[in-house]
């Protein structure tokens, strides 16, 4: 059996992620950095610096050092930050400065025992599948002892390493330029912000304070264990924020994941506004109030209410595979107003080509201020027009040796449960998605970031959605 240092490096939908001390170790981090350098040279893109940022996870800062030492030893320039940075900032810097590559050390919303590396390419985009596939090959071909390194001190002396001391300024200004600042300033909102011990705190606080919002912060301190929970802004994880918003009389609660690209919102009543509702509210706001025209993009596991809203404007909702690279590509291809996913990430036309909770939160706050309505009031208006949609999710663990069997059942034999109702069609583009006549659906797929089988189901009645999930679980013999 191979040692951990020789394990295959695999990039999923959110980059390479591994268990700290097992997969995510110095030798593997250096292998990834070396592979990126080889890729840059192979593609004749070694002429620009590689910008490297990190979140606040354990080993993130050390990983930046190890990555920079390899890049410099390969004769390429590298720029690092003087503080932790959210992934959207690295994307913005790659886009703004026309760099070919950016690297963010993060495992995003994964549990605390994970860390990882996201590769960002030209125009500030998530690396496409063909790029990460080639990178995996280059990494696999290298022996550990062949990877060169150069100390940061030597790299600095030779002009190969530089530190960016004020990375947020242009990013913050870019977002402020896109907002209706006057509308926000008039409202004097009180906001409770939970960055979940992550790297997205500074830019949002500066933006909101600039716009005369009162901002209080919880879970700001650096904590590699994320307070004992997972740094994902889910309804369960935000129970404390919900209680504090009500007790403190705040207008809104805002929460980010660990690297600042996923958003969670709580209204003044403590009600959790899920990612699907955020997408629907913002698309409706941009189209109906700001008069932006164009379609919307969602992935296979995101609410079909977006389809109904788009149709009401004479627009189309385009469905793409899971992975934000497909969302951003769809926005460009169809000149879409907005694109997002049910896991909490979205971006808007004219901004960066990746998820950004900082801009999304700012835009959501603008919506509340400009309309003078609460999120609940706006959602009620949408449901009166388009009906109720409720998405239910199940994350099912399984023994590793069962994955080929489950994969064969779903994708080769193409078995589906007997749902007791007509099936309109089945889509195998990314997992197995079943569509029903009443516009409900269920999708079953392997996670691209964790060893889990994810099942998403949407229906007007949550009991129906849970029934779809139970049917798949029974067929595949998986525990709840």
N, C-alpha and C positions, 0 to 999 in steps of 0.2 A: 504493500500500500504506500502511495506517495506521502511524503511529509507535508504538513500544512503549507510550507513555503513553495511547494511544487504543485499545488492544487490548480485546477483550471480556473482562470479568471473569466467570469461570464458577466456581460452587461445586459441587464433587463430593461424594462421600460423607464426606470428611474436611475440608470447608471449601474455601476458595480457596487454591491453591498455585501458585507460579510460580518461574521461575529468577531468582535474584538478579541484578540489573543489566539484565535483559531485561523480565520481567513484574513481578517484585517490586521496584518502585522507589517513590520518595517520592510521585510524582503518583498512581500507582495505589492506594497505601495510603491516601492522603487521599480518593480517590474512594470506596473501600470504607467508610471512616469516615463520610463525608458521606451515603452511601446508607443506612447504618444509622440515622443521625439522622433522615433523611427517613422511613424506615420507622417509627421510633418515634413520630414526630409523626402520621403517617398512621393508626397503630393506637391513637392516644391513650395511648401508653405512655412519654411523655417526662417523667413525673413522678418517676421513680426514677433514681438514679445508674446509670451504666454502669461496671461494674468491668472493668478491663483488666489482663491479665497477659501474661507472655512467657516463652519458654524461653531457652536460652543461645546460639542461633544468631546468625550474623552479621546485623546490622541489626535484630535483635529489639528491643533497648532503644531504638534510634532510632525504630523504628516505633511503639512505645508513646507516645513523645513526639509524633510527628506525628498519631497518632490522637487523643490527648487534646487537642491544639490545635484540631482540627476540632470535636470534641464541645463543648468550651467555647465556641467561637465561635458555635455553634448555640444557645447559651443553656441547654445541658443540663449536669448535673453528671457528673463523671467521677472514679472512684477508681482510682489506680494503686498498684502494690506497690513496696516499697523493695528488692526482690530478685527474682530469677527465680522463676517459679512453675510447677508442673505443671498441666496442664489439669484434672485432677480437683479441684484446689483452687478454681479459678475456678467450676466447676460447683457445688461445695459452697457457695461464698459466694453465688451467685445463688439457690440453693435456700434457704439459711438466712435470708437477709435479704429475701427476696421481691422481688428485683430482676427487672426484665423482660429485661435483656440483660447478657451478659458477653462479653468478647472475649479470646481467647488468640492471641497471635502465635506461630505455630509451624508447622513442616511435619512435625511428628511424627517418623515413621520414615524419611522421604524422605532422599535423599543430601544432602550438605552444601551443594550449590549451589542448593538450594531453600529458600524460606521461604514462609510463608502466614499465613492468618487463619482461625480457627475462630469461628463465631458460636454463642453459647449463649443460649437463650431461657428463658422462664418455667419455674420448677421445676428449673432447672439442666439442661435437656435440649439435645441437639444440635438445631440449627434444622431444622425439617421442610422437605420439598421445596417446598411452596407458599410458605414464607417466603423461602427462598433464591431461588426463581424470581422473586418480586416484588422482592427486593433487587437481583437482576441487572438487572431492568428499570429501576429507579430509578437505578442507577449508569450505565447506558447512556445515559440521557436527559440527563445532566449534562455540560456543557463544563468542561474543566480549569480555566479562568480564573475560574469562578464559585464555586469552593469557598473559603469564608472560613476564616481561622485566627486564633487568639488565643494569644499567648505563654503559657507555663506560669506565668511570674511574674505576669502580669496575671490569669490564670484563678484562681490561688491567692488573690490579693488580693481578687477579687470573690466568693470562696467557691464557685467552680465546680469547682475541682480540689483534691483531698485525697489524701494518701498513707497507705496502710495499713501500719503499721510492724510489726505482729505477726500476719500473716495466717494462720499455721499453727496457732495454739494450739487454737482450737475444732475444727478439722479433725482434729488429732491426738487430742484428747480423745474426739471422736465415734467414732473407730476403736477406741481403747482400750476404750471402753464396750461395744463389740460383741464383744470377744475374751474367751476363757477365759484370763485373764492368769495365774491360778495354775498352770495346766497348762504354760504356756510357761516360767514362772519355775523350775519344778522341773527342767527339762531342761538348762539352761545350754548351749544350743546355740552352736556356733562357726559363724559365717556369713561368707562372703566376698561382698561386694556390689559389683556393677559398674553404676553409674548411666549408663554410656556417655557421660560428659561432659554429661549432661542435667540437668534441673531437678528430678528427683524424689529427690535425695539426702537432704536435711535431714529430711523427715517420717519416712521409714522408719528412719533411724538413730536418731532420738529415740525412736520406738516400740520398737525392738528393745533399745536400751540401757535403757529404762524396764523392760523385761521380762527384764532380766538376761542377755541374749544378748551374746556377744562378737562384735563386728562389725569386720571389717577391710574397707577400701575400696580399689578400684583405679579408675583412669580417672575421678577426681573433678574434676580441674582443668577449667577452662573452655577448650574447644578447638572453635572454629567448624568445624574439619575433622573432628571426631569421631575423632581418631587415625588418619585416613586411610581410614576405613571408613564404612559406613552405620549410623546409630544405631538398628538394629533388633535385638532379642535373638533372633536366629536361631541355629541350631546351628553354622553355619560361622563366624558373627561371634563366637561365644562360645568359640572354641577355646582362647584364652588362659585364660579363666575356668575352663574344664573342667580344664585342666592344673594350674592353681594350687590348685584345690579338692583334687585328689588329693595333690599334693605337700605342701600345708599341713595335710592331715588335717582339713579342714572337714566339718561335717555337711551343709551345703547351700551352693550358690552361687545368688545372686539377681541378676537383671539387668533393667533397665528400658530402654525406648526414650527418645528425646530429650525428650519432654514428659511422661513418667511415666504413660502410660496403657496400655502393653503390657508383659507380663511374660514373662520367661524363667527357667527353673529348671534347676539342675544338681544331681544327687544326689552322695552321698559317693564314688561310684565314678567320677565324671566323666561319667556318662551324662546326656545332654540330655533333659529332660522337656519335650516339646513342648506347644503350647497345647491341642491336643485332649486329651492326657492330663491336663493340669491341670484342664480342665473336667470330665472324667469323674471324676477323683479327688475334686474338691471337691463335685460334686453328690452323689456316693455318700456322702461324709463328712457333709454337711449333712443328708441324708435318713436314713442308717443310724445315725449316731452322735449327731447333735444332735437327731434326731427332728423335723426340719422336714418338713412335708408340702407337696406341690405339684409341678406339672410343671416342665419345663426348656425354655429357648428356645435355639435355635441358628440360624445362618444357613445358606444353601444350600450353602456351601463348608466346612462343619464336620462332624466325624465323626458317623456314624450309630450309634456305640457308645452315644451318649447316649440314643438311642431305645430300645435294648435295656435299659439301666440303668433308665430311666423305667418301662418296661413291667414290670420285675421288682418295682417298688414299686406297681404298679397305677396309674401316672401316665402322662402323655402328653408326648412331646417335640414342640414346635411348631416348624415350619420357617418362617423369614421371609427376606425379601430381604437382600442385603448392605448394610451401613450400620448403625452401632450404634443409630441412632434407632429402627430396627425392633426391635432387641433390647429396649431399654428400654420401648418401647410394649407389647411382648409380655409383659414381666414384669408391667406394670400390668394389662393386659387379662385375663391368665390367672392372676394371683396366683402367678407362678412363683417357685421357690426361687432360681434362678440363670439367667443368660443369658450367652452368649459366642460368640466366633468364633475360627476357626482361626488368625487373624493375631495372636492374643495378648491380646485384650481381653476383659474380663468384668466383670460387676457382680452384686451379690447383693441380694435383696429387702430393703428397708428401708434401703439405702444410697443413694448418689446415682444419678441416672438416666443415667450414662455410664460409660465404662471407667475403672477405677481400679486401677493395678498396686500401689499402696501398700497398700490394704485387701486385695487379692487375695493379695499376698505374705505379709501378716500372717496371713491366714486359712490359707494353705498351711502356714506355720510352726506354727500352732496344731494343724493336723491331724496333722503329724508328731509333735509333742509329746504330744498327747492319745492317739493310737493306739499310740504306741511302736513304730511300724513305719516302715520306709524307704519312699520313693516306689516303688522297684522292687518291694518286697514287696506293696504295695497294688495296683500295676498287674498283677502276676502273679495276684493273687486275682481281679481283674476279668476278666482274659483266660481264666482257668479257667472262669468262669461264662458269659462272653459271646463268647468267641473273640477272635481277633486282628484288629485293624483298623489299616491303615496308609495314611496320607494322603500322597500325593506331589504336589508342586507344580512347575509350570514357568511362568516369566515370559518371554514372547516379545516381542521388539521387532519393529517393522515400520515400513516407510516410511509417513509420514503420509498420503500420497495413497492408500494401500491401505485405509484404515479404512472408507470407504463400501462398498468391494467386500466386505470381510470381514463387515461388518455385514449387508449384503444376503444373503450366502451363509448366515449363521447365523440371522438373525432374520426375513428376508422369504421367501427360498426355503426356509428351514428344512431345509437339508441336514445330514445327520449321516453320519459314516463308517460303513463296514461293519465292525462289531466282531467278526463271526463268532459271535455269540451273540444270543439273544433280548433285545429291549429291552422293558421293562415299560411305560415311558412317558417322554415328554420334557416338560420344564417350561421355558417361555420367560418366566417371571415376572421374572427378572433374569439375562440371558444365556441360554445353552442348557445345561440340565442333563439328562443321560441316566441313567435308573435301570435296573438290571438285576435279574434274578430272584434272584441270590445276595446281594442287599442292597448290592452295590458300586455306585459311581456315578462319573460324570465331569461336570464343569461347565466351560464355556468362556465367559469374559466379559471385557469391557474393564475395565481398572483405572479406578477413580474418582479416583485421585490421581496417576497417572503414565502416560505414553504406552506402555502395555504391554497385551498380551493375556495374561490369567492363565488357566491351566488347572489345576484341582484334580481329582485322581482318588483314590478310596479303594477298597481291596480287601483281602482277607485275605492275598493274595500281592502284594508290591510290584511284582513283574515284570508282573503283570496290570494294575496301576494305570498303570505306565509305558507299557504297550501301548496303553491308552486314550488317553494323551496323544500318543503317536506317531501314532496314527490321525488325530487332529484336526490335528496338525502337518502330516502328509502331505496331507490333504485341502485345507488352507488354504495349502499351499506356504510354510511358515514355518520358519526355521532354529531349531535347538535352542538 
